[in-house]
Amino acid sequence: DDVCATIDPAEQDRYKYVVKFVKGLNIEASIAKVFGSESIFFTSDDAVQIYVGYVFIRDYPPDQFYRDNRINRIFEGTNEINRLLIPDTLIRRSMKGSIDLMTPIQNVLDGLKKGFSKTNGGGPLAEWIDQLECLKRLALYFSGVVVQKYMEKLKERQLLAMLIADFVIEIYAIQSGLQRALKIAKLKGKEESALAEQMCVVYLCEKTPQLLARARQALFNVAEGNEKEFESYEKALARIIQPKLAPTEALKEKIAARVLEKEGYVY
């Protein structure tokens, strides 16, 4: 609607501009589709676990909920196809010059030689925002290595391409969560934003080591038995990111208590 409002109504081909704009959001659309469908499927699967043997009885809510949500990972393009679209689109746009990937990748390579500076000087969630920036560096480094080594053959290495997609998806989700927590803090105060901040911290604590481990294993595969090559990757990973720790068990207890108190979704 905002885009349409900026286009002259008298323009005969005005909707072509809208279509062009929408096509520019295909990466975001794939991210939303994959992350949204897999999150809700995880939730519905947990509901099945809670209701155990009663789950497939029509009188219980998880029955229809689970059946309806299983289809989400299939329609509107399977999640596998959407994952492959993300790195493919990024690389094509980079080659056309519509986005610049080489500069941030080069910045990471320079940082490996000179060291990385803190990305956030202070304020709420500063150390976790810095952890997110480290994740971005990890994604850029991994993507740079893979693209440089395989170039056009990357289409044949779909597991590597899908890992690049998972980095993009998770980083997008984490950044969205952190930005929302900061917005709540700004508009409603620290007390109201506490739960959102706790959720972000737990998610980052759990996802960061998972993504790092996946990148490490993938780079071992990329090295194809070359010990010196893998050793260089190992050193780079150690410089790029060190997963932070937080009392996730205690934080989860606080989050669960708030949800139980409200008897529903908190936000």
C-alpha positions as CSV (number, residue, x, y, z in Angstrom):
1,D,0.0,0.0,0.0
2,D,2.8,2.4,0.9
3,V,4.5,1.7,-2.5
4,C,1.2,2.2,-4.4
5,A,0.8,5.6,-2.7
6,T,4.0,6.8,-4.1
7,I,3.1,5.9,-7.7
8,D,1.2,8.4,-9.9
9,P,-2.3,7.0,-10.4
10,A,-2.2,8.3,-14.0
11,E,0.8,6.0,-14.7
12,Q,-0.5,3.4,-17.1
13,D,2.0,0.7,-16.0
14,R,1.9,1.6,-12.3
15,Y,1.3,-2.0,-11.2
16,K,4.5,-3.1,-12.9
17,Y,6.4,-1.0,-10.3
18,V,4.5,-2.8,-7.5
19,V,5.3,-6.2,-9.0
20,K,8.9,-5.2,-9.2
21,F,9.0,-4.1,-5.6
22,V,7.3,-7.3,-4.4
23,K,9.8,-9.5,-6.4
24,G,12.5,-7.7,-4.5
25,L,11.2,-9.2,-1.2
26,N,11.4,-12.8,-2.3
27,I,14.3,-13.5,0.1
28,E,12.3,-12.1,3.0
29,A,9.2,-14.1,1.9
30,S,11.2,-17.4,1.8
31,I,12.6,-16.6,5.3
32,A,9.2,-15.9,6.7
33,K,7.8,-19.1,5.1
34,V,10.5,-21.4,6.3
35,F,10.9,-20.0,9.8
36,G,7.2,-19.5,10.4
37,S,6.1,-22.9,9.2
38,E,8.9,-24.8,11.0
39,S,8.3,-22.9,14.2
40,I,4.5,-23.6,14.2
41,F,5.2,-27.2,13.3
42,F,7.6,-27.5,16.3
43,T,4.9,-26.0,18.5
44,S,2.2,-28.4,17.2
45,D,4.5,-31.3,17.6
46,D,5.1,-30.4,21.2
47,A,1.3,-30.2,21.7
48,V,1.1,-33.8,20.4
49,Q,3.7,-34.8,23.0
50,I,1.8,-33.1,25.8
51,Y,-1.6,-34.8,24.9
52,V,0.1,-38.2,24.2
53,G,-2.5,-40.9,23.3
54,Y,-5.4,-38.4,23.1
55,V,-3.9,-36.3,20.3
56,F,-5.6,-38.0,17.4
57,I,-9.0,-37.9,19.0
58,R,-11.1,-35.2,17.3
59,D,-12.3,-33.8,20.7
60,Y,-8.8,-32.6,21.5
61,P,-7.3,-29.4,19.9
62,P,-3.9,-30.8,18.8
63,D,-5.6,-33.2,16.3
64,Q,-6.7,-30.6,13.8
65,F,-3.8,-28.3,14.8
66,Y,-1.2,-30.9,13.9
67,R,-2.8,-32.0,10.7
68,D,-3.3,-28.4,9.5
69,N,0.3,-27.4,10.2
70,R,2.0,-30.4,8.6
71,I,1.0,-29.1,5.2
72,N,2.7,-25.7,5.8
73,R,6.2,-27.1,5.1
74,I,4.9,-28.3,1.6
75,F,2.7,-25.8,0.0
76,E,3.8,-22.4,-1.4
77,G,7.1,-24.1,-2.3
78,T,8.6,-26.7,-0.1
79,N,10.9,-25.4,2.6
80,E,13.8,-27.1,0.8
81,I,13.1,-25.1,-2.3
82,N,12.7,-21.9,-0.4
83,R,16.0,-22.6,1.3
84,L,17.8,-23.0,-2.0
85,L,16.2,-19.8,-3.3
86,I,17.9,-17.7,-0.6
87,P,21.6,-18.2,-1.5
88,D,20.8,-18.4,-5.2
89,T,19.0,-15.0,-5.1
90,L,21.8,-13.4,-3.0
91,I,24.5,-14.6,-5.3
92,R,22.6,-13.5,-8.5
93,R,21.9,-10.1,-7.0
94,S,25.6,-9.7,-6.0
95,M,26.7,-10.6,-9.5
96,K,24.3,-8.0,-11.0
97,G,25.6,-5.4,-8.5
98,S,22.2,-4.8,-6.9
99,I,23.7,-5.8,-3.5
100,D,27.3,-5.7,-2.3
101,L,28.4,-9.0,-0.6
102,M,32.1,-8.8,-1.4
103,T,32.8,-5.7,0.7
104,P,31.4,-7.2,4.0
105,I,33.2,-10.5,3.2
106,Q,36.4,-8.6,2.7
107,N,35.9,-6.7,5.9
108,V,35.7,-10.1,7.7
109,L,38.9,-11.3,6.1
110,D,40.6,-8.0,7.1
111,G,39.3,-8.4,10.6
112,L,40.9,-11.9,10.8
113,K,44.2,-10.2,10.3
114,K,43.7,-7.0,12.3
115,G,41.2,-8.0,14.9
116,F,37.5,-7.2,15.3
117,S,36.1,-4.3,17.3
118,K,33.0,-4.4,19.5
119,T,30.0,-3.5,17.4
120,N,27.9,-2.0,20.3
121,G,29.3,0.3,22.9
122,G,26.6,-0.1,25.5
123,G,22.9,0.0,26.2
124,P,20.4,-2.8,26.6
125,L,21.4,-6.2,25.2
126,A,24.8,-4.8,24.1
127,E,26.7,-8.0,24.5
128,W,24.0,-10.0,22.7
129,I,23.9,-7.5,19.8
130,D,27.6,-8.0,19.6
131,Q,27.1,-11.8,19.5
132,L,24.6,-11.3,16.6
133,E,27.3,-9.4,14.7
134,C,29.7,-12.2,15.3
135,L,27.2,-14.6,13.8
136,K,26.9,-12.3,10.8
137,R,30.7,-12.5,10.4
138,L,30.6,-16.3,10.7
139,A,27.9,-16.4,8.0
140,L,29.9,-14.1,5.7
141,Y,33.1,-16.0,6.2
142,F,31.4,-19.4,5.6
143,S,29.6,-18.1,2.5
144,G,32.8,-16.6,1.1
145,V,34.7,-19.8,1.5
146,V,32.0,-21.9,-0.1
147,V,31.2,-19.6,-3.0
148,Q,34.9,-19.0,-3.8
149,K,35.6,-22.8,-3.8
150,Y,32.6,-24.0,-5.8
151,M,31.3,-20.9,-7.7
152,E,28.8,-22.2,-10.3
153,K,29.1,-25.7,-8.9
154,L,27.4,-24.6,-5.7
155,K,24.1,-25.6,-7.2
156,E,25.4,-29.2,-7.0
157,R,26.3,-28.7,-3.3
158,Q,22.8,-28.2,-2.0
159,L,23.6,-29.1,1.6
160,L,26.1,-26.2,1.7
161,A,23.7,-23.9,0.0
162,M,21.0,-24.8,2.5
163,L,23.3,-24.1,5.4
164,I,24.0,-20.6,4.0
165,A,20.2,-20.2,3.9
166,D,19.9,-21.4,7.6
167,F,22.4,-18.8,8.6
168,V,20.4,-16.1,6.8
169,I,17.1,-17.3,8.3
170,E,18.4,-17.5,11.9
171,I,20.2,-14.2,11.7
172,Y,17.1,-12.5,10.3
173,A,15.0,-14.0,13.1
174,I,17.4,-13.1,15.9
175,Q,17.9,-9.5,14.7
176,S,14.1,-9.1,14.4
177,G,13.7,-10.4,18.0
178,L,16.4,-8.1,19.4
179,Q,15.0,-5.1,17.6
180,R,11.6,-5.8,18.9
181,A,12.9,-6.1,22.5
182,L,14.7,-2.8,22.2
183,K,11.6,-1.2,20.8
184,I,9.5,-2.5,23.7
185,A,12.1,-1.1,26.1
186,K,12.0,2.3,24.4
187,L,8.2,2.5,24.3
188,K,7.2,0.8,27.5
189,G,10.3,0.6,29.7
190,K,12.7,-2.0,31.0
191,E,10.2,-3.9,33.0
192,E,7.9,-4.6,30.1
193,S,10.8,-5.5,27.8
194,A,12.4,-8.0,30.3
195,L,10.6,-11.0,29.0
196,A,11.4,-10.2,25.3
197,E,15.1,-9.8,26.2
198,Q,15.1,-13.1,28.1
199,M,13.7,-14.9,25.1
200,C,16.3,-13.4,22.8
201,V,19.1,-14.4,25.2
202,V,17.9,-18.0,25.4
203,Y,17.5,-18.3,21.7
204,L,21.0,-16.8,21.0
205,C,22.6,-19.1,23.6
206,E,21.1,-22.2,22.0
207,K,21.4,-21.3,18.4
208,T,24.9,-19.8,18.3
209,P,26.8,-23.0,19.2
210,Q,24.5,-25.1,16.9
211,L,25.3,-22.8,13.9
212,L,29.0,-22.8,14.8
213,A,29.1,-26.6,15.0
214,R,27.3,-26.9,11.6
215,A,29.7,-24.5,10.0
216,R,32.7,-26.3,11.4
217,Q,31.5,-29.7,10.2
218,A,30.7,-28.2,6.8
219,L,34.1,-26.6,6.4
220,F,35.7,-30.0,7.4
221,N,33.8,-31.5,4.5
222,V,34.9,-28.6,2.2
223,A,38.5,-29.2,3.1
224,E,38.2,-32.8,1.7
225,G,40.9,-34.2,3.9
226,N,43.3,-31.3,3.5
227,E,44.5,-30.9,7.2
228,K,46.2,-27.5,6.6
229,E,43.2,-26.1,4.8
230,F,40.8,-27.2,7.6
231,E,43.3,-25.8,10.2
232,S,43.1,-22.4,8.6
233,Y,39.3,-22.6,8.8
234,E,39.5,-23.6,12.5
235,K,41.6,-20.7,13.4
236,A,39.3,-18.3,11.5
237,L,36.2,-19.6,13.4
238,A,37.9,-19.2,16.7
239,R,38.7,-15.6,15.9
240,I,35.3,-14.8,14.5
241,I,33.1,-16.0,17.3
242,Q,33.0,-17.4,20.8
243,P,29.5,-18.4,22.0
244,K,28.4,-16.6,25.0
245,L,26.7,-18.3,28.0
246,A,23.7,-17.3,30.1
247,P,21.6,-19.1,32.8
248,T,19.2,-20.4,30.3
249,E,17.4,-22.8,32.7
250,A,16.5,-20.0,35.0
251,L,15.5,-17.8,32.1
252,K,13.3,-20.5,30.7
253,E,11.6,-20.8,34.1
254,K,10.8,-17.1,34.1
255,I,9.5,-17.2,30.6
256,A,7.3,-20.3,31.3
257,A,6.0,-18.7,34.5
258,R,4.9,-15.6,32.6
259,V,3.1,-17.6,30.0
260,L,1.3,-19.7,32.6
261,E,0.3,-16.6,34.4
262,K,-1.2,-15.1,31.3
263,E,-2.6,-18.5,30.1
264,G,-1.6,-17.6,26.5
265,Y,0.9,-16.0,24.3
266,V,2.5,-13.1,26.2
267,Y,2.9,-10.6,23.3
